[in-house]
């Protein structure tokens, strides 16, 4: 699965990668990004990992692979 950590979540990217072996994990800090920027950078995402960042309906509707 293609997983994007789109903001700091209190767990290091290395710890996430070592826990979720076999998945393609990308860590980015999208705070301050527009919806279009987030969609463009995560268009192939199966999972978004986040804690507090609001996600609009536009983003959810555009990321058709999300589980």
N, C-alpha and C positions, 0 to 999 in steps of 0.2 A: 504494500500500500504506500501511496505517496502522502506523507504527513508533513504539514507545515506548522511549526511553532511560530506564531505571528507576533508574539510579544514575550518579554521576560515573564516566566511563570514561577520563579523561585527554585527551579531545578536546572542544573547546568545542562547545556546541550549534549555534553559528553555522557552524562548520566542517562539522559533520555535515549541516546543512541545505543548505549550498552544494555539497556533494558529492553528495547524494542528491536532486537536483532532481526535482520531480514527485511526490514522496512526502509524505504528511502525517506530520510528525515532531513528537512531543511529548516534552519533557524533564522528568522528575520525579525527585525523590529519594525513593525508597520504602524506604530503609533504616529499619528499626524498625517498618514497617507489618506488620499481620497479613496472613495469606493472603486473608482476606475483603476487606480494604481494597485490596490489590493487584488482586484479581479485579474489584472494582467499578470501579476507575479505569482498567483496561486491557481491559475485556471485549470491545472491538472490535479488539484488536491482531492484526495479521498477523505482526509481528516484535517481539520484546523484545530490546533491546540492554543487555547487562550484562557485568560482569567477575567479580565475586566474590560477589554476592548469591546465597544458596541459593534455589532455586525448588522448591517441593514438588510432588508428584504431583497434589495437589488443584488447584493453580494451573494446571498444564499440562493437566489434564483439563477444567478449567472454561473455558479460553480456546480455544474450538473453531476459531477462525480462524487459529491459529498455523500457520505453514508449516514 
